[in-house]
Amino acid sequence: MAAIAVRYLRSVGAATTAGPAPVDPLPRPHLRAVSDGERPPVDPGEFRRVLGSFASGVTVVTARDPDGAATPAGFACQSFASLSLDPPLVTFMVARTSTTWPRIARAGAFCVNVLGAHQGALCRSFAVSGADKFAGVAYEAAPVTGSPLLDSVAAWVDCRIQAVHTGGDHLIVVGRVEALGAADGTDPLLFHRGVFGRFGALDG
């Protein structure tokens, strides 16, 4: 529900009234789980290297502009997963310093676009900060929330925001699924150790 996102934005002092609002109402905190002078339990570079061994799919999370005037919001996201069957819930993680997340939060809804193996370039364009990510991108309105449903994706999940939780330097966003669909015969785009790939069945 949009009210969930509004309560979240109020909790961090963001503006929630109608009309023009800053794109990035969230502060950019100094995000640390350990105090200055205390050695982190693992080296950040090693953390990224090891966790990069986990292959994942790639999505683009999109939302309508909450004020109905500017371009839609969207960002490339690997940290997406199903969460619950009853009720149907999904989750994604977004950095607390993201400039796109506040716009999605104000919209109160989002669409998860699961990219196909042919959409690596599209993923890269949505991973760039500050650019017009929707320039030249074909999309239509998702059936329930109206969030952008990108053309030719492997699958899509149309959601309303159910809850937002803090997880270190990221936010854990839970969405309640309102509608979803998939394209037959479209292989998903995969990401592993900094390289895009595609699914291939093992012999035997």
Secondary structure as UniProt FT lines:
FT   HELIX           2..11
FT   TURN            12..13
FT   TURN            36..37
FT   HELIX           44..51
FT   TURN            52..53
FT   STRAND          56..57
FT   STRAND          59..63
FT   TURN            66..67
FT   STRAND          73..77
FT   STRAND          80..84
FT   TURN            85..88
FT   STRAND          89..95
FT   TURN            96..97
FT   HELIX           101..107
FT   STRAND          109..114
FT   TURN            117..118
FT   HELIX           120..126
FT   TURN            133..136
FT   STRAND          139..141
FT   TURN            143..145
FT   STRAND          148..150
FT   TURN            151..152
FT   STRAND          155..167
FT   TURN            168..169
FT   STRAND          170..182
FT   TURN            184..185
FT   STRAND          188..192
FT   TURN            193..194
FT   STRAND          195..198
//
